Amino acid sequence: MSQTSSKKFYIFATLALLFPVFLVGMAFLAAKSDAETKREYDQIRQEHAEKIELQKQQQKLEQRNLSQPETKNAVS
């Protein structure tokens, strides 16, 4: 029985030591994944902001063109 008890102790001790290592590894993996995801979302937000700014500029240009009378077709 002493040998079985000793074997169980070593198995339990090994698992007890590996569990914190596993937790730290998973935390590191989660932090790395979160950083990558944040970088991707920031890039998407920047692209959307650029598209919106471009649309605003196009709308302003269209409004200016509509508010100014056309002089090309005017007959003098």
C-alpha positions as CSV (number, residue, x, y, z in Angstrom):
1,M,0.0,0.0,0.0
2,S,2.8,2.4,0.7
3,Q,4.0,2.1,-2.9
4,T,0.5,2.8,-4.3
5,S,0.1,5.7,-1.9
6,S,3.5,7.1,-2.9
7,K,2.5,6.8,-6.6
8,K,-0.8,8.6,-6.1
9,F,1.0,11.3,-4.2
10,Y,3.5,11.9,-7.1
11,I,0.7,11.9,-9.7
12,F,-1.3,14.4,-7.6
13,A,1.8,16.6,-7.0
14,T,2.6,16.6,-10.7
15,L,-1.0,17.6,-11.6
16,A,-0.9,20.3,-8.8
17,L,2.3,21.8,-10.3
18,L,1.0,21.6,-13.9
19,F,-2.3,23.2,-13.2
20,P,-0.9,26.7,-12.5
21,V,1.4,26.4,-15.6
22,F,-1.7,25.6,-17.6
23,L,-3.6,28.6,-16.2
24,V,-0.7,31.0,-16.9
25,G,-0.4,29.6,-20.5
26,M,-4.1,30.0,-21.1
27,A,-4.0,33.5,-19.8
28,F,-1.1,34.4,-22.0
29,L,-2.9,32.9,-25.0
30,A,-6.1,34.8,-24.3
31,A,-4.1,38.1,-23.9
32,K,-2.3,37.5,-27.2
33,S,-5.6,36.7,-29.0
34,D,-7.3,39.8,-27.5
35,A,-4.4,42.0,-28.7
36,E,-4.7,40.6,-32.2
37,T,-8.5,41.1,-32.2
38,K,-8.2,44.6,-30.9
39,R,-5.7,45.5,-33.6
40,E,-8.0,44.1,-36.3
41,Y,-11.0,46.0,-34.9
42,D,-9.0,49.2,-34.8
43,Q,-8.0,48.8,-38.4
44,I,-11.7,48.2,-39.4
45,R,-12.8,51.3,-37.4
46,Q,-10.1,53.3,-39.2
47,E,-11.2,52.1,-42.6
48,H,-14.9,52.9,-41.8
49,A,-13.9,56.4,-40.6
50,E,-12.0,57.0,-43.8
51,K,-15.0,55.9,-45.9
52,I,-17.4,58.1,-43.9
53,E,-15.0,61.1,-44.3
54,L,-14.8,60.4,-48.1
55,Q,-18.6,60.2,-48.3
56,K,-18.9,63.5,-46.4
57,Q,-16.5,65.2,-48.8
58,Q,-18.3,63.8,-51.8
59,Q,-21.7,65.1,-50.5
60,K,-20.2,68.5,-49.8
61,L,-18.8,68.6,-53.4
62,E,-22.2,67.5,-54.8
63,Q,-24.0,70.2,-52.8
64,R,-21.6,72.9,-54.1
65,N,-22.1,71.7,-57.6
66,L,-25.8,71.8,-57.3
67,S,-25.9,75.2,-55.6
68,Q,-23.8,76.8,-58.3
69,P,-25.4,77.5,-61.6
70,E,-23.8,75.8,-64.6
71,T,-21.9,78.2,-66.8
72,K,-20.9,75.8,-69.5
73,N,-24.4,75.6,-71.1
74,A,-25.3,79.2,-70.5
75,V,-25.9,81.2,-73.7
76,S,-24.5,84.7,-73.7
